[in-house]
Structure formats: structure tokens, C-alpha cells
């Protein structure tokens, strides 16, 4: 669904580079949350490389990390603007 969303964003006036980077960031942020959050995640989980407990634990760590980065760094960035 990456391409249809990128095309839709570009056709509604979003600059192409902003549209592509925005979708890339969003798809990478949610990819670690659950074993089925992204297309490649079921392969790693189903292959036994990562247990369910490890996956959800790392997903929680990444969630907290992303919240801190986007909240603290992003908040400071918006204040600087």
C-alpha cells in the first residue's frame, strides 16, 4: 500500500520527497510493535528467530524510545521553529 498512498499524497499537493519520507518513517515506527505489524515481521517470528515475549518486550522498548524522541526532540524542534 506504500505506492497508492504515496501517489495519493503527491496528487493532493504534498511535495514528493515529503510524502515518501513521511511514509517511510511511519512504516518503520510501527514495524517493531507486534509480530504481524509489517510484511517481513511474520517471517522472523514464524521462523523462530524471535519469541513472542521477546518481540513484545522489544516493541514496548521501541515504543517508549520513539515516544521520548518524538516528544522531547520533536517538542524542542517545534519550539525552535
PDB file as gemmi writes it, atoms N, CA and C in Angstrom:
CRYST1    1.000    1.000    1.000  90.00  90.00  90.00 P 1                      
ATOM      1  N   UNK A   1       0.798  -1.199   0.000  1.00  0.00           N  
ATOM      2  CA  UNK A   1       0.000   0.000   0.000  1.00  0.00           C  
ATOM      3  C   UNK A   1       0.842   1.264   0.000  1.00  0.00           C  
ATOM      4  N   UNK A   2       2.146   1.090   0.003  1.00  0.00           N  
ATOM      5  CA  UNK A   2       3.035   2.254   0.029  1.00  0.00           C  
ATOM      6  C   UNK A   2       2.825   3.129  -1.206  1.00  0.00           C  
ATOM      7  N   UNK A   3       2.846   2.497  -2.372  1.00  0.00           N  
ATOM      8  CA  UNK A   3       2.743   3.263  -3.613  1.00  0.00           C  
ATOM      9  C   UNK A   3       1.403   3.985  -3.753  1.00  0.00           C  
ATOM     10  N   UNK A   4       0.252   3.333  -3.503  1.00  0.00           N  
ATOM     11  CA  UNK A   4      -1.009   4.083  -3.632  1.00  0.00           C  
ATOM     12  C   UNK A   4      -1.094   5.275  -2.680  1.00  0.00           C  
ATOM     13  N   UNK A   5      -0.608   5.114  -1.453  1.00  0.00           N  
ATOM     14  CA  UNK A   5      -0.644   6.234  -0.521  1.00  0.00           C  
ATOM     15  C   UNK A   5       0.303   7.345  -0.961  1.00  0.00           C  
ATOM     16  N   UNK A   6       1.482   6.984  -1.455  1.00  0.00           N  
ATOM     17  CA  UNK A   6       2.416   7.997  -1.940  1.00  0.00           C  
ATOM     18  C   UNK A   6       1.821   8.756  -3.121  1.00  0.00           C  
ATOM     19  N   UNK A   7       1.220   8.038  -4.048  1.00  0.00           N  
ATOM     20  CA  UNK A   7       0.588   8.687  -5.208  1.00  0.00           C  
ATOM     21  C   UNK A   7      -0.541   9.606  -4.756  1.00  0.00           C  
ATOM     22  N   UNK A   8      -1.366   9.129  -3.822  1.00  0.00           N  
ATOM     23  CA  UNK A   8      -2.475   9.944  -3.325  1.00  0.00           C  
ATOM     24  C   UNK A   8      -1.955  11.221  -2.662  1.00  0.00           C  
ATOM     25  N   UNK A   9      -0.915  11.094  -1.854  1.00  0.00           N  
ATOM     26  CA  UNK A   9      -0.361  12.262  -1.179  1.00  0.00           C  
ATOM     27  C   UNK A   9       0.209  13.261  -2.181  1.00  0.00           C  
ATOM     28  N   UNK A  10       0.906  12.764  -3.177  1.00  0.00           N  
ATOM     29  CA  UNK A  10       1.520  13.643  -4.174  1.00  0.00           C  
ATOM     30  C   UNK A  10       0.458  14.336  -5.015  1.00  0.00           C  
ATOM     31  N   UNK A  11      -0.596  13.591  -5.389  1.00  0.00           N  
ATOM     32  CA  UNK A  11      -1.652  14.181  -6.198  1.00  0.00           C  
ATOM     33  C   UNK A  11      -2.480  15.213  -5.436  1.00  0.00           C  
ATOM     34  N   UNK A  12      -2.457  15.164  -4.113  1.00  0.00           N  
ATOM     35  CA  UNK A  12      -3.197  16.155  -3.333  1.00  0.00           C  
ATOM     36  C   UNK A  12      -2.323  17.334  -2.917  1.00  0.00           C  
ATOM     37  N   UNK A  13      -1.075  17.385  -3.435  1.00  0.00           N  
ATOM     38  CA  UNK A  13      -0.257  18.556  -3.227  1.00  0.00           C  
ATOM     39  C   UNK A  13       0.925  18.407  -2.297  1.00  0.00           C  
ATOM     40  N   UNK A  14       1.121  17.239  -1.726  1.00  0.00           N  
ATOM     41  CA  UNK A  14       2.280  17.036  -0.857  1.00  0.00           C  
ATOM     42  C   UNK A  14       3.538  16.959  -1.720  1.00  0.00           C  
ATOM     43  N   UNK A  15       4.590  17.659  -1.365  1.00  0.00           N  
ATOM     44  CA  UNK A  15       5.843  17.529  -2.129  1.00  0.00           C  
ATOM     45  C   UNK A  15       6.296  16.060  -2.143  1.00  0.00           C  
ATOM     46  N   UNK A  16       6.757  15.571  -3.291  1.00  0.00           N  
ATOM     47  CA  UNK A  16       7.097  14.143  -3.407  1.00  0.00           C  
ATOM     48  C   UNK A  16       8.074  13.636  -2.348  1.00  0.00           C  
ATOM     49  N   UNK A  17       9.131  14.383  -2.057  1.00  0.00           N  
ATOM     50  CA  UNK A  17      10.115  13.922  -1.078  1.00  0.00           C  
ATOM     51  C   UNK A  17       9.493  13.844   0.317  1.00  0.00           C  
ATOM     52  N   UNK A  18       8.660  14.795   0.667  1.00  0.00           N  
ATOM     53  CA  UNK A  18       7.992  14.773   1.972  1.00  0.00           C  
ATOM     54  C   UNK A  18       7.056  13.574   2.069  1.00  0.00           C  
ATOM     55  N   UNK A  19       6.318  13.290   1.003  1.00  0.00           N  
ATOM     56  CA  UNK A  19       5.394  12.150   1.011  1.00  0.00           C  
ATOM     57  C   UNK A  19       6.134  10.832   1.194  1.00  0.00           C  
ATOM     58  N   UNK A  20       7.203  10.640   0.450  1.00  0.00           N  
ATOM     59  CA  UNK A  20       7.971   9.388   0.515  1.00  0.00           C  
ATOM     60  C   UNK A  20       8.624   9.222   1.882  1.00  0.00           C  
ATOM     61  N   UNK A  21       9.228  10.285   2.400  1.00  0.00           N  
ATOM     62  CA  UNK A  21       9.893  10.184   3.700  1.00  0.00           C  
ATOM     63  C   UNK A  21       8.892  10.009   4.838  1.00  0.00           C  
ATOM     64  N   UNK A  22       7.749  10.663   4.751  1.00  0.00           N  
ATOM     65  CA  UNK A  22       6.727  10.516   5.796  1.00  0.00           C  
ATOM     66  C   UNK A  22       6.234   9.076   5.865  1.00  0.00           C  
ATOM     67  N   UNK A  23       5.970   8.471   4.715  1.00  0.00           N  
ATOM     68  CA  UNK A  23       5.522   7.076   4.711  1.00  0.00           C  
ATOM     69  C   UNK A  23       6.628   6.131   5.176  1.00  0.00           C  
ATOM     70  N   UNK A  24       7.870   6.426   4.834  1.00  0.00           N  
ATOM     71  CA  UNK A  24       8.984   5.583   5.276  1.00  0.00           C  
ATOM     72  C   UNK A  24       9.137   5.630   6.789  1.00  0.00           C  
ATOM     73  N   UNK A  25       9.031   6.811   7.370  1.00  0.00           N  
ATOM     74  CA  UNK A  25       9.164   6.950   8.823  1.00  0.00           C  
ATOM     75  C   UNK A  25       8.040   6.218   9.537  1.00  0.00           C  
ATOM     76  N   UNK A  26       6.821   6.423   9.077  1.00  0.00           N  
ATOM     77  CA  UNK A  26       5.670   5.794   9.731  1.00  0.00           C  
ATOM     78  C   UNK A  26       5.743   4.273   9.632  1.00  0.00           C  
ATOM     79  N   UNK A  27       6.124   3.758   8.462  1.00  0.00           N  
ATOM     80  CA  UNK A  27       6.194   2.302   8.318  1.00  0.00           C  
ATOM     81  C   UNK A  27       7.305   1.705   9.172  1.00  0.00           C  
ATOM     82  N   UNK A  28       8.374   2.423   9.420  1.00  0.00           N  
ATOM     83  CA  UNK A  28       9.448   1.917  10.271  1.00  0.00           C  
ATOM     84  C   UNK A  28       9.109   2.018  11.745  1.00  0.00           C  
ATOM     85  N   UNK A  29       8.326   3.006  12.132  1.00  0.00           N  
ATOM     86  CA  UNK A  29       7.967   3.152  13.540  1.00  0.00           C  
ATOM     87  C   UNK A  29       7.061   2.011  13.988  1.00  0.00           C  
ATOM     88  N   UNK A  30       6.054   1.672  13.191  1.00  0.00           N  
ATOM     89  CA  UNK A  30       5.115   0.643  13.635  1.00  0.00           C  
ATOM     90  C   UNK A  30       5.624  -0.769  13.403  1.00  0.00           C  
ATOM     91  N   UNK A  31       6.664  -0.950  12.637  1.00  0.00           N  
ATOM     92  CA  UNK A  31       7.134  -2.275  12.256  1.00  0.00           C  
ATOM     93  C   UNK A  31       7.598  -3.158  13.390  1.00  0.00           C  
ATOM     94  N   UNK A  32       7.999  -2.586  14.501  1.00  0.00           N  
ATOM     95  CA  UNK A  32       8.535  -3.393  15.596  1.00  0.00           C  
ATOM     96  C   UNK A  32       7.523  -3.652  16.704  1.00  0.00           C  
ATOM     97  N   UNK A  33       6.317  -3.160  16.585  1.00  0.00           N  
ATOM     98  CA  UNK A  33       5.380  -3.260  17.702  1.00  0.00           C  
ATOM     99  C   UNK A  33       4.849  -4.667  17.950  1.00  0.00           C  
ATOM    100  N   UNK A  34       4.433  -5.364  16.906  1.00  0.00           N  
ATOM    101  CA  UNK A  34       3.884  -6.716  17.064  1.00  0.00           C  
ATOM    102  C   UNK A  34       4.491  -7.638  16.010  1.00  0.00           C  
ATOM    103  N   UNK A  35       4.354  -8.953  16.177  1.00  0.00           N  
ATOM    104  CA  UNK A  35       4.913  -9.886  15.197  1.00  0.00           C  
ATOM    105  C   UNK A  35       4.241  -9.811  13.824  1.00  0.00           C  
ATOM    106  N   UNK A  36       3.129  -9.101  13.705  1.00  0.00           N  
ATOM    107  CA  UNK A  36       2.422  -9.024  12.428  1.00  0.00           C  
ATOM    108  C   UNK A  36       2.210  -7.582  11.987  1.00  0.00           C  
ATOM    109  N   UNK A  37       3.044  -6.657  12.475  1.00  0.00           N  
ATOM    110  CA  UNK A  37       2.864  -5.239  12.186  1.00  0.00           C  
ATOM    111  C   UNK A  37       3.380  -4.847  10.804  1.00  0.00           C  
ATOM    112  N   UNK A  38       4.308  -5.596  10.260  1.00  0.00           N  
ATOM    113  CA  UNK A  38       4.845  -5.266   8.943  1.00  0.00           C  
ATOM    114  C   UNK A  38       4.981  -6.548   8.123  1.00  0.00           C  
ATOM    115  N   UNK A  39       5.264  -6.387   6.850  1.00  0.00           N  
ATOM    116  CA  UNK A  39       5.287  -7.536   5.946  1.00  0.00           C  
ATOM    117  C   UNK A  39       6.371  -8.556   6.286  1.00  0.00           C  
ATOM    118  N   UNK A  40       7.531  -8.112   6.722  1.00  0.00           N  
ATOM    119  CA  UNK A  40       8.629  -9.045   6.998  1.00  0.00           C  
ATOM    120  C   UNK A  40       8.577  -9.619   8.413  1.00  0.00           C  
ATOM    121  N   UNK A  41       7.804  -9.030   9.307  1.00  0.00           N  
ATOM    122  CA  UNK A  41       7.766  -9.486  10.694  1.00  0.00           C  
ATOM    123  C   UNK A  41       7.297 -10.934  10.852  1.00  0.00           C  
ATOM    124  N   UNK A  42       6.253 -11.399  10.151  1.00  0.00           N  
ATOM    125  CA  UNK A  42       5.843 -12.800  10.315  1.00  0.00           C  
ATOM    126  C   UNK A  42       6.927 -13.803   9.923  1.00  0.00           C  
ATOM    127  N   UNK A  43       7.794 -13.422   9.004  1.00  0.00           N  
ATOM    128  CA  UNK A  43       8.874 -14.330   8.596  1.00  0.00           C  
ATOM    129  C   UNK A  43       9.853 -14.530   9.748  1.00  0.00           C  
ATOM    130  N   UNK A  44      10.237 -13.437  10.407  1.00  0.00           N  
ATOM    131  CA  UNK A  44      11.146 -13.554  11.548  1.00  0.00           C  
ATOM    132  C   UNK A  44      10.489 -14.296  12.706  1.00  0.00           C  
ATOM    133  N   UNK A  45       9.243 -13.960  12.985  1.00  0.00           N  
ATOM    134  CA  UNK A  45       8.536 -14.585  14.100  1.00  0.00           C  
ATOM    135  C   UNK A  45       8.220 -16.048  13.791  1.00  0.00           C  
ATOM    136  N   UNK A  46       7.695 -16.310  12.618  1.00  0.00           N  
ATOM    137  CA  UNK A  46       7.335 -17.683  12.241  1.00  0.00           C  
ATOM    138  C   UNK A  46       8.538 -18.599  12.108  1.00  0.00           C  
ATOM    139  N   UNK A  47       9.670 -18.036  11.748  1.00  0.00           N  
ATOM    140  CA  UNK A  47      10.886 -18.825  11.616  1.00  0.00           C  
ATOM    141  C   UNK A  47      11.544 -19.164  12.949  1.00  0.00           C  
ATOM    142  N   UNK A  48      10.998 -18.610  14.028  1.00  0.00           N  
ATOM    143  CA  UNK A  48      11.532 -18.916  15.341  1.00  0.00           C  
ATOM    144  C   UNK A  48      12.753 -18.095  15.737  1.00  0.00           C  
ATOM    145  N   UNK A  49      13.056 -17.055  14.972  1.00  0.00           N  
ATOM    146  CA  UNK A  49      14.202 -16.223  15.309  1.00  0.00           C  
ATOM    147  C   UNK A  49      13.962 -15.407  16.576  1.00  0.00           C  
ATOM    148  N   UNK A  50      12.692 -15.068  16.816  1.00  0.00           N  
ATOM    149  CA  UNK A  50      12.326 -14.241  17.959  1.00  0.00           C  
ATOM    150  C   UNK A  50      11.082 -14.850  18.594  1.00  0.00           C  
ATOM    151  N   UNK A  51      11.083 -14.984  19.914  1.00  0.00           N  
ATOM    152  CA  UNK A  51       9.887 -15.492  20.592  1.00  0.00           C  
ATOM    153  C   UNK A  51       8.866 -14.361  20.732  1.00  0.00           C  
ATOM    154  N   UNK A  52       7.640 -14.755  21.040  1.00  0.00           N  
ATOM    155  CA  UNK A  52       6.589 -13.756  21.187  1.00  0.00           C  
ATOM    156  C   UNK A  52       6.896 -12.800  22.341  1.00  0.00           C  
ATOM    157  N   UNK A  53       7.384 -13.322  23.432  1.00  0.00           N  
ATOM    158  CA  UNK A  53       7.724 -12.473  24.579  1.00  0.00           C  
ATOM    159  C   UNK A  53       8.832 -11.476  24.225  1.00  0.00           C  
ATOM    160  N   UNK A  54       9.866 -11.955  23.515  1.00  0.00           N  
ATOM    161  CA  UNK A  54      10.952 -11.057  23.112  1.00  0.00           C  
ATOM    162  C   UNK A  54      10.441  -9.963  22.173  1.00  0.00           C  
ATOM    163  N   UNK A  55       9.539 -10.358  21.274  1.00  0.00           N  
ATOM    164  CA  UNK A  55       9.028  -9.401  20.296  1.00  0.00           C  
ATOM    165  C   UNK A  55       8.242  -8.288  20.986  1.00  0.00           C  
ATOM    166  N   UNK A  56       7.331  -8.666  21.892  1.00  0.00           N  
ATOM    167  CA  UNK A  56       6.529  -7.654  22.573  1.00  0.00           C  
ATOM    168  C   UNK A  56       7.374  -6.826  23.537  1.00  0.00           C  
ATOM    169  N   UNK A  57       8.380  -7.426  24.142  1.00  0.00           N  
ATOM    170  CA  UNK A  57       9.277  -6.673  25.021  1.00  0.00           C  
ATOM    171  C   UNK A  57      10.054  -5.625  24.222  1.00  0.00           C  
ATOM    172  N   UNK A  58      10.612  -6.050  23.106  1.00  0.00           N  
ATOM    173  CA  UNK A  58      11.353  -5.080  22.279  1.00  0.00           C  
ATOM    174  C   UNK A  58      10.412  -4.048  21.674  1.00  0.00           C  
ATOM    175  N   UNK A  59       9.182  -4.454  21.339  1.00  0.00           N  
ATOM    176  CA  UNK A  59       8.198  -3.497  20.842  1.00  0.00           C  
ATOM    177  C   UNK A  59       7.874  -2.436  21.872  1.00  0.00           C  
ATOM    178  N   UNK A  60       7.760  -2.834  23.138  1.00  0.00           N  
ATOM    179  CA  UNK A  60       7.487  -1.872  24.209  1.00  0.00           C  
ATOM    180  C   UNK A  60       8.675  -0.929  24.396  1.00  0.00           C  
ATOM    181  N   UNK A  61       9.897  -1.465  24.322  1.00  0.00           N  
ATOM    182  CA  UNK A  61      11.087  -0.624  24.456  1.00  0.00           C  
ATOM    183  C   UNK A  61      11.151   0.388  23.315  1.00  0.00           C  
ATOM    184  N   UNK A  62      10.919  -0.086  22.087  1.00  0.00           N  
ATOM    185  CA  UNK A  62      10.942   0.833  20.951  1.00  0.00           C  
ATOM    186  C   UNK A  62       9.815   1.857  21.023  1.00  0.00           C  
ATOM    187  N   UNK A  63       8.665   1.458  21.539  1.00  0.00           N  
ATOM    188  CA  UNK A  63       7.550   2.389  21.680  1.00  0.00           C  
ATOM    189  C   UNK A  63       7.921   3.524  22.635  1.00  0.00           C  
ATOM    190  N   UNK A  64       8.501   3.170  23.778  1.00  0.00           N  
ATOM    191  CA  UNK A  64       8.914   4.193  24.746  1.00  0.00           C  
ATOM    192  C   UNK A  64      10.005   5.077  24.149  1.00  0.00           C  
ATOM    193  N   UNK A  65      10.962   4.462  23.477  1.00  0.00           N  
ATOM    194  CA  UNK A  65      12.037   5.224  22.838  1.00  0.00           C  
ATOM    195  C   UNK A  65      11.478   6.211  21.820  1.00  0.00           C  
ATOM    196  N   UNK A  66      10.589   5.736  20.959  1.00  0.00           N  
ATOM    197  CA  UNK A  66      10.013   6.617  19.941  1.00  0.00           C  
ATOM    198  C   UNK A  66       9.189   7.730  20.570  1.00  0.00           C  
ATOM    199  N   UNK A  67       8.434   7.423  21.621  1.00  0.00           N  
ATOM    200  CA  UNK A  67       7.663   8.465  22.292  1.00  0.00           C  
ATOM    201  C   UNK A  67       8.582   9.532  22.882  1.00  0.00           C  
ATOM    202  N   UNK A  68       9.685   9.101  23.478  1.00  0.00           N  
ATOM    203  CA  UNK A  68      10.628  10.067  24.032  1.00  0.00           C  
ATOM    204  C   UNK A  68      11.274  10.916  22.939  1.00  0.00           C  
ATOM    205  N   UNK A  69      11.713  10.273  21.879  1.00  0.00           N  
ATOM    206  CA  UNK A  69      12.364  11.015  20.799  1.00  0.00           C  
ATOM    207  C   UNK A  69      11.385  12.003  20.172  1.00  0.00           C  
ATOM    208  N   UNK A  70      10.201  11.519  19.805  1.00  0.00           N  
ATOM    209  CA  UNK A  70       9.237  12.404  19.149  1.00  0.00           C  
ATOM    210  C   UNK A  70       8.695  13.447  20.106  1.00  0.00           C  
ATOM    211  N   UNK A  71       8.541  13.123  21.378  1.00  0.00           N  
ATOM    212  CA  UNK A  71       8.021  14.082  22.336  1.00  0.00           C  
ATOM    213  C   UNK A  71       9.041  15.120  22.759  1.00  0.00           C  
ATOM    214  N   UNK A  72      10.249  14.673  23.114  1.00  0.00           N  
ATOM    215  CA  UNK A  72      11.276  15.594  23.616  1.00  0.00           C  
ATOM    216  C   UNK A  72      11.972  16.325  22.475  1.00  0.00           C  
ATOM    217  N   UNK A  73      12.554  15.564  21.563  1.00  0.00           N  
ATOM    218  CA  UNK A  73      13.287  16.190  20.453  1.00  0.00           C  
ATOM    219  C   UNK A  73      12.315  16.937  19.538  1.00  0.00           C  
ATOM    220  N   UNK A  74      11.182  16.304  19.233  1.00  0.00           N  
ATOM    221  CA  UNK A  74      10.204  16.965  18.372  1.00  0.00           C  
ATOM    222  C   UNK A  74       9.622  18.207  19.016  1.00  0.00           C  
ATOM    223  N   UNK A  75       9.354  18.138  20.304  1.00  0.00           N  
ATOM    224  CA  UNK A  75       8.846  19.316  21.004  1.00  0.00           C  
ATOM    225  C   UNK A  75       9.849  20.456  21.011  1.00  0.00           C  
ATOM    226  N   UNK A  76      11.112  20.127  21.240  1.00  0.00           N  
ATOM    227  CA  UNK A  76      12.155  21.154  21.208  1.00  0.00           C  
ATOM    228  C   UNK A  76      12.292  21.742  19.806  1.00  0.00           C  
ATOM    229  N   UNK A  77      12.178  20.877  18.804  1.00  0.00           N  
ATOM    230  CA  UNK A  77      12.283  21.345  17.425  1.00  0.00           C  
ATOM    231  C   UNK A  77      11.160  22.330  17.104  1.00  0.00           C  
ATOM    232  N   UNK A  78       9.939  22.009  17.506  1.00  0.00           N  
ATOM    233  CA  UNK A  78       8.808  22.909  17.221  1.00  0.00           C  
ATOM    234  C   UNK A  78       8.946  24.220  17.982  1.00  0.00           C  
ATOM    235  N   UNK A  79       9.499  24.187  19.178  1.00  0.00           N  
ATOM    236  CA  UNK A  79       9.734  25.438  19.917  1.00  0.00           C  
ATOM    237  C   UNK A  79      10.786  26.279  19.214  1.00  0.00           C  
ATOM    238  N   UNK A  80      11.801  25.615  18.623  1.00  0.00           N  
ATOM    239  CA  UNK A  80      12.850  26.337  17.914  1.00  0.00           C  
ATOM    240  C   UNK A  80      12.336  26.979  16.638  1.00  0.00           C  
ATOM    241  N   UNK A  81      11.327  26.344  16.044  1.00  0.00           N  
ATOM    242  CA  UNK A  81      10.781  26.926  14.805  1.00  0.00           C  
ATOM    243  C   UNK A  81      10.030  28.178  15.134  1.00  0.00           C  
TER     244      UNK A  81                                                      
END                                                                             
